[in-house]
Amino acid sequence: MHQPNAEPRRSIYYDYQVFDAWLPSQHPTSQQAPVVIAGAGPIGLVTALALAQQGVRCVVLEAERQVSEGSRAIGFPRRSMEILQQVGVAQRVTDNGLPWRFGNSIYRGQRVFRMENPHDTDDRFFPLINLQQQFLEQYLVEACAEQPLVELRWGNKLLSFTQDGQGATLQVDTAEGPYTLRTDWLVAADGARSAVRGLMDLKLEGASYEGRFVIADIRVDLPLPTERLAFFDPDWNPGNTILMHREPHGIWRLDYQLPPGETPEDALRPESLKARIDAQLAMIGHAGVPWEMDWSSVYSARALTLPDYVHGRVLFVGDAAHLLPIFGVRGANTGFQDAQALAWRLALVARGVAPATLLRTYSTERVGAAREIIDEAGKSTRFMAPPTRGFRLLRDAVLSLSLSQPFVGPLYHWRTSRPHEYAASPLNAVDDDNTAFAAGLGHGAPPRNVRLGEDDHLLDHLDHRFTLLWATNTTIPADVLTVLNDAREKGLPLQVIALGASQPVPGADQALPDADGHLRERHGLSAGGAYLLRPDQHVCARWTALDGRRLRAALLNACGLTSGA
Ligand SMILES: Cc1cc2nc3c(=O)[nH]c(=O)nc-3n(C[C@H](O)[C@H](O)[C@H](O)COP(=O)(O)OP(=O)(O)OC[C@H]3O[C@@H](n4cnc5c(N)ncnc54)[C@H](O)[C@@H]3O)c2cc1C
């Protein structure tokens, strides 16, 4: 019998709610679901909401009865906010988070590099926003409660499963003992220690790095702006790196590297934490300032991924699929892109609109993204925590040169999480005009937001459907209309937005005037040109002129209905 902790977790700024455990005796007819998601972390919850938007019912199994312990992921970049906007929680994050865009690298008391994340008037969201993961999970849980197609079962732990050609049969443990649940698809969103991954004996590939880091969240009043601070080789922790981030509710995160050989137990002893936090506060000129501990933990940097996220009827997302260094806010943020990339494909497959082979493209695209991140993250991890004498020499040379030579500043390799471009995806159209465009977004690119008015942006107009963005103000021609209607009849969610049209356009779902032509210019669109965006908003086709035949080909290809995909 599974009895998760019913005591609220301790926090000085967050009130944990303990949810009622879901008990099988109270739900005698709930033994089947089209999709079961194991794990109600941020990625399982986003997957559930995205599936529900696509009309697919899912059950989410969560072993615990409350949201996660400690602040964990605290930095959410713009692309994550755009994904969270799609599932309806971005506004709450904006209302409660701390936006920021500058990062400072400090060496020997001198700022040697100031990173500026680009931000222009077309963006709805800041480059980054800080908010503790518990709040984000809470907003997602509340959004799930509003969504009749999502059933969240607290206190339900996936114990084991078997799969066959049609689906999977799960054994789920509860406070009343185990029950059996049948599903067509099992999504493994059960985190870094994924039980599903373990049960299938799947191995992650990549690298684990030597360095260990302490994360400590303290409440302290520091008169500093919301900017990232990175201190290299400070006097009190020679050779190592310390990060500081401001969080909402007067909390600061300190993140420091441990000397080699120190155990996590030693590092987390109260006197050890106190000595180091005091030393860091003193170093930044705030010796003796009162502070209070909220949460501390030790982690090591790992850069690992499964080589395949699709195993028959089992699909992996988030930390269950990959473990990425948190420098550059990659953990949860990479997972949001997994969730968004999986949900539309799984929905099309679950509703019988697309073949199961479409899911293979989820794996190739997202494993490709993880590998790219692992490559980049490896560079920043090696800079933060040099693994060998050679890397340390190189890092120290960059640090020392940076005191007098500004040109080495950018060598502080620190790329924050950014969306992957699926430039080589088999879902990209084969006979469109991609290469004929002189500007705009190429195949596989994530969307580019554009301000349309005071509180109106292009991405506000995209939803869970395929979107045809068409620079036209005349009636949609009959051949294109036929293709659109056929696709919709077959169950493909699809909308048409006419750009540069001040009046409604017959056949289009929306018309955006784009009076100054800025939206079309940013997309490199002339009159008659068009983009096809997938439900995850990535570009899969673009044309300088569109006709029904080429639109049909692109839609079929994007749904894995041609041999190319
Ligand atoms: C100490 C720490 C600090 C971090 N800091 C950052 C950061 O600063 N920035 C960043 O981007 N990321 C950070 N991360 C990583 C980030 O928290 C994860 O990437 C993110 O939580 C992944 O989300 P997920 O939904 O995939 O997994 P999780 O959040 O781990 O959620 C998995 C869920 O599955 C549940 N579960 C597990 N097994 C079962 C089962 N058998 N049956 C049912 N449910 C199950 C768990 O209870 C959990 O709720 C940090 C992580 C840790 C541990």
Ligand as a Chemical Component Dictionary entry (heavy atoms), coordinates in Angstrom:
data_LIG
# 
_chem_comp.id                   LIG 
_chem_comp.type                 NON-POLYMER 
_chem_comp.pdbx_formal_charge   0 
_chem_comp.three_letter_code    LIG 
# 
loop_
_chem_comp_atom.comp_id 
_chem_comp_atom.atom_id 
_chem_comp_atom.alt_atom_id 
_chem_comp_atom.type_symbol 
_chem_comp_atom.charge 
_chem_comp_atom.model_Cartn_x 
_chem_comp_atom.model_Cartn_y 
_chem_comp_atom.model_Cartn_z 
_chem_comp_atom.pdbx_ordinal 
LIG C1  C1  C 0 17.730 20.437 -6.495  1  
LIG C2  C2  C 0 17.245 20.755 -7.875  2  
LIG C3  C3  C 0 17.416 22.029 -8.403  3  
LIG C4  C4  C 0 17.009 22.316 -9.679  4  
LIG N1  N1  N 0 17.185 23.580 -10.172 5  
LIG C5  C5  C 0 16.811 23.844 -11.441 6  
LIG C6  C6  C 0 16.979 25.131 -12.006 7  
LIG O1  O1  O 0 17.473 26.041 -11.348 8  
LIG N2  N2  N 0 16.585 25.336 -13.304 9  
LIG C7  C7  C 0 16.029 24.332 -14.044 10 
LIG O2  O2  O 0 15.646 24.542 -15.214 11 
LIG N3  N3  N 0 15.835 23.131 -13.531 12 
LIG C8  C8  C 0 16.222 22.857 -12.252 13 
LIG N4  N4  N 0 16.034 21.630 -11.747 14 
LIG C9  C9  C 0 15.486 20.619 -12.611 15 
LIG C10 C10 C 0 13.973 20.714 -12.678 16 
LIG O3  O3  O 0 13.446 20.745 -11.380 17 
LIG C11 C11 C 0 13.507 19.512 -13.466 18 
LIG O4  O4  O 0 14.106 19.568 -14.750 19 
LIG C12 C12 C 0 12.006 19.481 -13.627 20 
LIG O5  O5  O 0 11.357 19.373 -12.389 21 
LIG C13 C13 C 0 11.648 18.289 -14.506 22 
LIG O6  O6  O 0 10.289 18.136 -14.514 23 
LIG P1  P1  P 0 9.636  16.711 -14.748 24 
LIG O7  O7  O 0 8.177  16.957 -14.716 25 
LIG O8  O8  O 0 10.256 16.059 -15.915 26 
LIG O9  O9  O 0 10.103 15.847 -13.491 27 
LIG P2  P2  P 0 9.802  16.085 -11.949 28 
LIG O10 O10 O 0 9.612  17.507 -11.635 29 
LIG O11 O11 O 0 10.860 15.358 -11.212 30 
LIG O12 O12 O 0 8.406  15.368 -11.725 31 
LIG C14 C14 C 0 8.274  13.970 -11.738 32 
LIG C15 C15 C 0 7.027  13.621 -10.947 33 
LIG O13 O13 O 0 6.802  12.228 -11.076 34 
LIG C16 C16 C 0 6.398  11.726 -9.820  35 
LIG N5  N5  N 0 6.721  10.297 -9.817  36 
LIG C17 C17 C 0 7.936  9.711  -9.763  37 
LIG N6  N6  N 0 7.813  8.385  -9.826  38 
LIG C18 C18 C 0 6.490  8.117  -9.948  39 
LIG C19 C19 C 0 5.739  6.921  -10.049 40 
LIG N7  N7  N 0 6.324  5.722  -10.024 41 
LIG N8  N8  N 0 4.381  7.012  -10.141 42 
LIG C20 C20 C 0 3.775  8.232  -10.153 43 
LIG N9  N9  N 0 4.453  9.389  -10.021 44 
LIG C21 C21 C 0 5.784  9.335  -9.939  45 
LIG C22 C22 C 0 7.213  12.536 -8.826  46 
LIG O14 O14 O 0 6.625  12.519 -7.527  47 
LIG C23 C23 C 0 7.171  13.907 -9.460  48 
LIG O15 O15 O 0 6.081  14.670 -9.020  49 
LIG C24 C24 C 0 16.413 21.316 -10.463 50 
LIG C25 C25 C 0 16.205 20.052 -9.926  51 
LIG C26 C26 C 0 16.615 19.756 -8.647  52 
LIG C27 C27 C 0 16.388 18.374 -8.099  53 
# 
loop_
_chem_comp_bond.comp_id 
_chem_comp_bond.atom_id_1 
_chem_comp_bond.atom_id_2 
_chem_comp_bond.value_order 
_chem_comp_bond.pdbx_ordinal 
LIG C1  C2  SING 1  
LIG C2  C3  SING 2  
LIG C2  C26 DOUB 3  
LIG C3  C4  DOUB 4  
LIG C4  N1  SING 5  
LIG C4  C24 SING 6  
LIG N1  C5  DOUB 7  
LIG C5  C6  SING 8  
LIG C5  C8  SING 9  
LIG C6  O1  DOUB 10 
LIG C6  N2  SING 11 
LIG N2  C7  SING 12 
LIG C7  O2  DOUB 13 
LIG C7  N3  SING 14 
LIG N3  C8  DOUB 15 
LIG C8  N4  SING 16 
LIG N4  C9  SING 17 
LIG N4  C24 SING 18 
LIG C9  C10 SING 19 
LIG C10 O3  SING 20 
LIG C10 C11 SING 21 
LIG C11 O4  SING 22 
LIG C11 C12 SING 23 
LIG C12 O5  SING 24 
LIG C12 C13 SING 25 
LIG C13 O6  SING 26 
LIG O6  P1  SING 27 
LIG P1  O7  DOUB 28 
LIG P1  O8  SING 29 
LIG P1  O9  SING 30 
LIG O9  P2  SING 31 
LIG P2  O10 DOUB 32 
LIG P2  O11 SING 33 
LIG P2  O12 SING 34 
LIG O12 C14 SING 35 
LIG C14 C15 SING 36 
LIG C15 O13 SING 37 
LIG C15 C23 SING 38 
LIG O13 C16 SING 39 
LIG C16 N5  SING 40 
LIG C16 C22 SING 41 
LIG N5  C17 SING 42 
LIG N5  C21 SING 43 
LIG C17 N6  DOUB 44 
LIG N6  C18 SING 45 
LIG C18 C19 SING 46 
LIG C18 C21 DOUB 47 
LIG C19 N7  SING 48 
LIG C19 N8  DOUB 49 
LIG N8  C20 SING 50 
LIG C20 N9  DOUB 51 
LIG N9  C21 SING 52 
LIG C22 O14 SING 53 
LIG C22 C23 SING 54 
LIG C23 O15 SING 55 
LIG C24 C25 DOUB 56 
LIG C25 C26 SING 57 
LIG C26 C27 SING 58 
# 
